[in-house]
Amino acid sequence: MHGPIPKGDGNGPLRNELEVSKKQPRTLNRWKHAPMSKKTLLVVDDSPTALMMNTMLLGRQPYNIVSAKDGQEAVEKAIASPPDLVVMDVMMPRMNGIEACRAMRQNESTRLVPVILITTRGEEEYVAQGFAAGCNDYVTKPVNATELVAKVRALLGE
């Protein structure tokens, strides 16, 4: 059996540990981690419905979501404030997803940002074009929610 809990005389190691922990702010407590900031995803699609669906799907996760309606807007937003990851449709006006991915890879501030391309075109030649442009992964429509979230988490190292 266990004996009584030693009370100490107030001058031993127990008191010193308590005094140190009282003086430290909670965020510095070595057993607690400071809250992690949310990662930012840039979700890009010219279809308002697809944009809303992907935003809602990824918004259920612990991410900040920023949206763009075409590749040109995506590149501008990404350069102005680099996101942690981009989820982007391929077929869009002004600048398609492959061109936008290529443009982000050529810019110093966005060249390492992971990009997942989403498209209805799953043929090998289109997938190859996406990877040649520098995308990290490829998802075909209709988007499988579990697959997309898993790929996002994997690329973010979660």
N, C-alpha and C positions, 0 to 999 in steps of 0.2 A: 504494500500500500504506500501511497504517497504521504509524506509528512506535511506539517503545516507550511504554508508559504512564508518564506523569510520576509520580514518586514524591513530589515535594514535599519541603519542608524541615521539615514539621510545624508551621509557623506560618501557612500560607496558608489560603484559603477551604475547602479540602477538610477540613482538620483541624477547623475551626470547625463545619462541617456535621455531622461525625461526632460531635463532642462534644455538640452540641445534640440529635442523635437519640438518643444514649446516655442523656441526662438525661431525655428525655420518656418517659412511659409509652406502651406500645404503642397504647392507645386514642386517644392524642392525636396520633399520627403522621398527618400530613396526607394521606398516601396510603392510609390504611386507614380504613374506616368502623367506627364502634362497632356492635356487634351490635344489630339492631333487635329490640324486644320483640314477642312474638307478639300478634296481634290476637285479641280475644275475640268469639266468635259465640254468640248465644243461639239454640238450636234448640228449637222448640216444637211438640209434637204430642201428642194424647191417645192415639194408637195406639202401643203399645210397639214394634211392628214397624217402623212408619214412623219413629218417633223413633230407633230403633237404626240403621236404614238411613241416614238423613240424618246422624246423628252419625258413623257409620263413614265415610261418603263425605267429609264435610267434615273429619273428623279426620285423613285422609290428607294434608291440606294443612297448611301451617305455622300452624295456628290453635289457640287454646285453646277448647274447647267446653264450654258450660254448657247444661244442658237444663231444660225445664219441661214439665209435663204438660197445662197448659191456659192460657188467656189470662190469668186472674187471677194465677196463679203467675208467668207471664211478666212481667206489669206490675210485680209486687212485686220480682222479681229485677232487672229492668231499672232500676227507680228506685233500688234499694239499691246497685247497682253497674252503671252503664251500660255495655253491651257496645259493640263497634265496629259490630256489625250483628246484625239479628234475622232468622231464617228461621222462618216461622210458618205452621202449618196454619190454615185458615179455620174449618172445622166442628169445634168443640170444646165440651165442657160448661163450665158456670159462666160463662165469658166467651169468645165466639168470637174469631177472629183479627182481624176487622174492628173489633169493639168494643175489643179490646186495642190495636190500632194507633191508634185514635182516642184512647184514654186516654194512650198514650205521647206522642202529639203535643201533648196538653194539659199535659204535665208539662215544666217547664223543663229538667230534667236529661236527658230522653230525646227531646225534640222533634226533634232533628236526627239521631238514630240511624237509619240506613237500615233499611228493613223490606222483606223479600221475602215475599209471601204465597204459600202453596202450597195448591192445592185441586183437587178433581175437577171442580168447576163452572167450566168455561171459557167459559160463555156471556157475551156482551157485558155484560149487566146486572150480573153478579157481578164482572166485572173492573172495571167502572165504579164499583161500590160500594167496592171495594178501594182504587182510586186516590182516590176522594172521601174516604176515611178517612185518607189520607195515606201509603199504601204507595208505595215507590219502584219496585217491580217485582212481577211476577206470574208464577208457574210453575204449570202444570197437571200433575196426576198422570196416569199414572205419571211420576215425575221423571226427566228426562234428566240424567244426571250431568254431562256436559260442559256443558250449558246452565246448570245451577245453579251450578257452579264458576265459569263465565265471568261470570255475573251478579254473584256474590259479589265476585269480583276487580275487576270494573268499578266496583261501588259503593264498594269500599274504596280505589279509585285505584291498583290494582296493575297 
